[in-house]
Amino acid sequence: MRGRYEVVIPRCDIDWIFKTLCRGEGNTQKLTTSGGQYEPCDLTVNSCNGVGLILHDNTVPAMPGLFTSVLLMFKQLAGRIFVDLNRRLSFWASTSATDSRGKKFAAFGDRSMIMWKPTTIFNERYISIGSDTLIGPDVALSAGMVPGQECISEIVVSIGDRCLIGRGSGIVGHFSISIGNDVWTGHHVYITDQNHGYENVDVPISQQTQPERAVSIGEGSWLGAGTVVLPGARIGRHVAIGANSVVTGELPDFCVAVGSPARVIKQYLPESGWVASNFFEEDKSN
């Protein structure tokens, strides 16, 4: 049985519909279904009613196959709509300087944003965020041990301008964490100025604390994914930290550091340029 069939499709992304159903451009392409081929594929556009797809059958028609193709198209469209809607809702739900949540912070710079949804944010009045800074989703950002706690420092966590904090990271301050301008981190970076002690074996470790020690990260630095910055760490300017490194001490300006604990493997010196470190050989000799 030969015939002519018309399917009216809601107007949305005409180019995408055309490429999906007609498999190309022009009116000589074929739409292949489980039941046969339909050609040519004439696409007519109606701004009021939608997209009219005219199919001329040159084989035995198989309407279930055609319906399957249309159903698949609608599923794909629904998926695209859902993804786009989720992205827009995440943007609208994010924290910025102009909304009520942003105004809780000690400072929240223009065009900065904390993407939805954060893991934990509390004691915002002790947290300062510069301008043009983006804090990714699933980030923990806190000052003090518990919400409502009075902190001893006026600003416990300070994040500079044009910073990027990667998804799933945690910045947990109790005394002082200072992050300079233009610092970027990979995903799942953890920065803290407080740690647990372990001196009394009869007391749970969770109940043993050590004095807080300030942490500072110099401007222009990069912390690779999974980096851990522990209390007392002082990272210089324009320092690159390798992924999964643990920073416990001081790192000079203009260097590359890796490992646990992080050690300098390369440093830029004004008089000689980049100089490689041989600490691996030094470790072997010890």
PyMOL commands that set and color helices and strands:
alter all, ss='L'
color gray80, all
select helices_A, chain A and resi 14-22+63-93+102-104+124-126+205-207+279-285
alter helices_A, ss='H'
color red, helices_A
select strands_A, chain A and resi 4-9+31-33+36-46+50-57+95-96+107-108+113-114+120-122+127-129+134-135+140-143+157-159+164-165+170-173+177-179+184-185+190-192+215-217+222-223+228-229+234-235+240-241+246-247+250-251+255-258+263-269+273-276
alter strands_A, ss='S'
color yellow, strands_A
deselect
rebuild
show_as cartoon
